[in-house]
């Protein structure tokens, strides 16, 4: 994930690293570096090194900062599909995709009218 902007950084961290009532957390590594601030998703994807083993990249951008739900942009690297997810629900996408329990399209098909996945 690249740098979140403004005061939303603490909110994103809290949402990502606070377990659900069932104890679920996303398995993510935060990258908080000003050199990535303001990059478009396409530019970020171009920076991913060969041999990157994860199926997803999660980006915090201006849309993340603009909403109290901190909707992150999740990019499926296999097909470069994208979906927004409320930060507190990222665990659902990451856990289910990394465990091959669900397909990316199931999350994309479950977004609300504003294009954000908030859970099933």
C-alpha positions as CSV (number, residue, x, y, z in Angstrom):
1,X,0.0,0.0,0.0
2,X,1.4,3.4,-0.7
3,X,1.2,6.4,1.6
4,X,-2.2,7.5,2.8
5,X,-2.7,11.3,2.8
6,X,-3.3,13.8,5.6
7,X,-4.9,12.9,8.9
8,X,-6.4,9.7,7.4
9,X,-3.1,7.8,7.9
10,X,-3.9,7.0,11.5
11,X,-7.5,6.1,10.6
12,X,-6.3,3.7,7.9
13,X,-3.8,2.1,10.3
14,X,-6.4,1.7,13.0
15,X,-8.9,0.1,10.6
16,X,-6.3,-2.3,9.1
17,X,-4.8,-3.4,12.4
18,X,-7.9,-3.7,14.6
19,X,-9.2,-7.2,14.5
20,X,-12.9,-7.9,13.8
21,X,-15.1,-9.3,16.6
22,X,-14.1,-12.8,15.1
23,X,-10.4,-11.9,15.2
24,X,-9.9,-11.4,11.5
25,X,-7.1,-9.1,10.2
26,X,-5.8,-8.5,6.7
27,X,-2.3,-9.7,6.0
28,X,-0.8,-6.5,4.6
29,X,2.5,-4.7,4.7
30,X,2.3,-0.9,4.9
31,X,4.6,1.2,2.8
32,X,4.5,4.8,4.1
33,X,6.9,6.7,1.9
34,X,6.5,10.2,0.5
35,X,8.1,9.1,-2.8
36,X,4.8,7.3,-3.6
37,X,2.5,10.1,-2.6
38,X,0.2,11.2,-5.5
39,X,1.1,8.4,-7.9
40,X,-1.7,7.0,-10.0
41,X,-2.6,3.3,-9.6
42,X,-1.2,2.6,-13.0
43,X,2.2,4.1,-12.0
44,X,2.2,2.1,-8.8
45,X,1.6,-1.1,-10.7
46,X,4.5,-0.2,-12.9
47,X,6.8,-0.1,-9.8
48,X,6.0,-3.7,-8.7
49,X,9.1,-5.8,-9.0
50,X,9.3,-9.0,-11.1
51,X,8.7,-12.0,-8.8
52,X,6.2,-10.1,-6.5
53,X,4.4,-13.0,-4.9
54,X,1.2,-11.4,-3.6
55,X,-2.1,-11.4,-5.7
56,X,-3.1,-7.9,-4.6
57,X,-1.9,-4.4,-4.2
58,X,-3.9,-2.1,-1.9
59,X,-3.7,1.7,-2.4
60,X,-4.6,4.6,-0.2
61,X,-5.3,7.7,-2.3
62,X,-7.2,10.9,-2.2
63,X,-10.6,9.0,-2.3
64,X,-9.4,7.1,0.8
65,X,-8.7,10.4,2.6
66,X,-12.0,12.0,1.5
67,X,-14.3,9.5,3.3
68,X,-14.5,8.5,6.9
69,X,-14.8,4.8,5.8
70,X,-11.3,5.2,4.2
71,X,-12.2,3.2,1.0
72,X,-9.0,1.6,-0.2
73,X,-8.4,0.7,-3.8
74,X,-7.7,-3.1,-4.2
75,X,-6.1,-4.2,-7.4
76,X,-6.1,-7.8,-8.5
77,X,-2.7,-8.3,-10.1
78,X,-3.7,-11.3,-12.1
79,X,-6.2,-9.5,-14.2
80,X,-5.7,-5.9,-13.1
81,X,-9.3,-5.7,-11.9
82,X,-10.0,-3.1,-9.2
83,X,-12.5,-2.6,-6.4
84,X,-12.9,-0.1,-3.6
85,X,-13.2,-1.5,-0.1
86,X,-13.9,0.2,3.2
87,X,-10.6,-0.2,5.2
88,X,-12.3,-2.1,8.0
89,X,-13.4,-4.7,5.4
90,X,-10.1,-5.3,3.7
91,X,-9.5,-8.4,5.8
92,X,-12.5,-10.1,4.0
93,X,-11.0,-9.6,0.5
94,X,-7.4,-10.4,1.4
95,X,-8.2,-13.4,3.6
96,X,-10.6,-15.0,1.1
97,X,-8.5,-14.4,-2.0
98,X,-5.2,-15.5,-0.4
99,X,-7.0,-18.7,0.9
100,X,-8.7,-19.3,-2.5
101,X,-12.1,-19.3,-0.8
102,X,-13.6,-16.7,-3.1
103,X,-13.0,-15.1,-6.5
104,X,-12.3,-11.4,-7.0
105,X,-15.4,-11.0,-9.0
106,X,-17.5,-12.0,-6.0
107,X,-16.3,-8.9,-4.2
108,X,-16.6,-6.7,-7.2
109,X,-20.2,-7.8,-7.7
110,X,-21.0,-7.0,-4.1
111,X,-20.1,-3.3,-4.1
112,X,-22.7,-0.8,-3.0
113,X,-24.2,1.8,-5.4
114,X,-21.2,4.1,-4.8
115,X,-18.8,1.4,-5.8
116,X,-17.4,0.5,-2.4
117,X,-17.4,-3.0,-0.9
118,X,-18.6,-2.9,2.7
119,X,-19.0,-6.6,3.4
120,X,-21.6,-9.2,2.7
